[in-house]
Amino acid sequence: MKKFIALTAVAIASLMLLAGCGTYSKPPASTGDGTGSDDEKNPPELECKFKVTLVYDGKPYIPANDLSAQWYDGTGKTVAKFNESGVAEAADLNGDYRVTLLGLDTAYTYNPNIYYATNDNPEVEIEVHRLSSVTGKGIAYKEYELKTTGYYRATFTNAEQAKNGLLFLYAPVREGKYSIESIVDITANEINPIANVYFGSRQFFKEDSFTVLDTGGVSASYTKNFKYDVQLRKDEIGQGIGQGNVFRYLIRFNSRISNVSYPFNIDFYVSYQGKADENKDDSVTVGVKEDFDARKEQISDWNQTGKKWRYADTNKYLLGSAYKFNEEDGLWHVWDGENFGEVLWAKINQDSILIQTDSGKGFMDGLVSTKYLNGYNYDLFVAAFADNTNKDGCYPVTEEIRLFLQNYAVAQRYFMDGRGWAESHGYKSSEEDQWLFNCGYYRA
């Protein structure tokens, strides 16, 4: 009976080792006849290899070129080539490893930051993706255009191009949540990818107005992959060529080494994450339709020289009937019931009576949030207009400016049955006229 127990112990130990990779430990000797079993005298040779296989489009991928797998434990690297069966093997490994590829066919890419091998899980399957094609030249209004979600590559030919960046454009064709993320290998920790994000129409965007993305994805101490998430609702998707919101990303990179070998690639992917959320914390980013240069040409005296600013209230009452939208010039004006008067202007990046900040920057102050306004994110919108205001931090009130101000007033509860912020300062307004809280006009 004791000998049977000893044999069982050996079998269990062998099964445990075959399930993973580890060091064989001899089981305790039996106390039967003192001779021990054959298994005890000659423990099994346990050869457990770390293996990497590849898959593309749900099927095994066998590389046609000279491709290798690399295991890295933070101190040392082990490299093995893929054989004719599409398998790379490495023995004598013990520990936890990041697994990457060396020499992948340039028509493909993969995410180098998500694959790990351990003693308990020594076999890894890496998914490779074919790069999607683009059209364009990578410059303003001739951007590299992305036709679909998928994996893409930004190829930099020299250091100047790496500094200035390559411009990509994507126009979603359905509502929902979208994400763009770089997939630079963090093992070397020498390259840091960056994206300048623009939001606007296909016909117009302001090149010096953007949000810098330097984080969000998998990161090391220096290499920080960028990731940007955005949502679009159905009414923000264009129904024809040139319509709807588009996303522009200027991709560039910094390096802490001087001998970058060009051409150098930054791979990234654009993905559809599902339907847009109704939760206000997942607000829809609002784009800019305004042509700033054309507007400044339209209004010859942009700084309203010699005129005085007057707020658009009547004894602290916001009276919407005193103002009217002019279809001819696309702006809101003072209205006397028969004629259009002065243009209405909105305070954007300077304080007003109801927006008082330590910085004096109005909506651009760090403590003034424009991100969650009735389900809309106006951060990029406000930044674009703030770059184009007059000397008083004002911009003429267009219809999109009016909608922004209305959403802000409602979201901040400026008027709430006598208990709102504006009401605490003596202001009154109907539901539909709240947007006038930050408006005024110039008069001699």
C-alpha positions, 0 to 999 in steps of 0.5 A: 500500500505504501508503495502505491502511495509513492507511485501516486505521488510521483504521477501527480508531481509529473502531471503538475510539471507537465501542466506548466514549466518548472524544476522537477523535485524528487518525491519523498522515498517510500518507507516500504522495502527501502529500494524505491520504485523505478520512477523514484530512481529515474525521474522523468526528463521534463523538457518544457519549451516556451513557444510562440505561434501567430494568427491572422484573420482567425487562421494560423499565420506562417511567415514567409520572411525571416521572423523571430520571437523575443522573450524579455524579462527586464534584464535579458533577451532570448531570441528564436526564429520561427520554423517552417511550421510557424512556431518559435521555441525557446528552452531553458527559460524560467520566469515572466517574459514580455513577448515581441516579434523581430522582423515582421513583414512590413505589410503587417503589424501587431500590438507589441505591448500585450503578450506575456509568457510565464512558467505556468503559461509558456505558450503564446499566440500573437495576432498580426494585422494587415496594415490598411492603406491610405491616400493623401500626402500627410499635410493640411487639406491633403491629409493621409485619409483613413477610409475605415477603422483598422491598423495604420502606419505613419512612416517618417523619413527624416528628423524634421518630419518626425518633429513636424508630424504627419497629418491623418484624417478620419471621417466616421460613417456611423454614430458611436464611440471611437478610439485611436491608439498608438502601439509603440513597443515600450521595451526599448523605452526610447521613442515617445509618440505624440498626437495633436488632435484637431476637430472640425470640418473637412473644409476648415480647421485651425492648424494652431488650435489642437489638443496634445495627447501624450498618454492614455495607452500602454506606457513606460517611463519614457515611451507613453503611447497616446490614446484618444476616445471620442463619441459622435451622435447620429446628427453629427455624422455627415450624409454626403461628401464633405459633410459631418465632423472629421478627426485630424491627428498630427502624429509625431514623436520625440526620442531620447537617442540621437541616432534614430534610423530612418525611415521610422514607423509609428503604428496605430489603430482606429477602432469602433468601440460601440454605441455612444453612451447617454451618460453625461460623463461620456459626452459627445465632442463638438466640432467647429464649423466656423471659418475664422478667417472669413469672419474676420474679413466680414467684420472690418473693425474686429476690435470695435475701436472707440466703442463701449461694451454693453451687456445684453440684459435689460435691468438684469433681465435676459430678453430674447425678443430684443435680439434676432438671428440674421440669415444674411451674415450668419450672426445674432444682432440687436433687434428693434422689431423692424431693423437689425442693429449691432452684432452680438458678441460673446465673452470667451477667454476673458471674465464676465459678470457671471464668470469670475476666475483667478486667471481672468481667462473666462471659459479657458480657466482651468476650473471652468469646465466645458467638458460635460454640458448636456451630453456634449464636450465643448473643450476643443470647441472653446479652445478653437474660438479662444484662439480667434477672439478680439482684444476683449476676449469676445467673438461674434455670436453665431448659431453654434456659439448660441447653442454652446452658451445655452448648453452651458447655462442649462448644465450649470443651472444658472436659472433654476426656479430662483435658486440658480447661480445667475439668479443669485446675482439678480438675473432673470431669464426664460428657459430659451433665452439663458444663452444671453448671460455672457453676451453683449454688443459694442456701441459708440 
